[in-house]
């Protein structure tokens, strides 16, 4: 993930809001909504952009699939 976003792991401090700030502003709400769907137990696929410091843009396709343990709880 750090290589995709082009950052050092210490820059994010395990905070999702720091990750969101790295995503293109027009795609941030779309990513937040996809994450909420995934946390609610739904699969999702999303495409979004990550602007880079050198002026280029990375295009990312993310897939989210919830996982459950044998008792059906979030794993």
Secondary structure, 3 states (H helix, E strand, C coil): CHHHHCCCHHHCCCCHHHHHHHCCCCCHHHHHHHHHHHHCCCCEEEEEEEECCCCCEEEEEEEECCCECCCCCEC
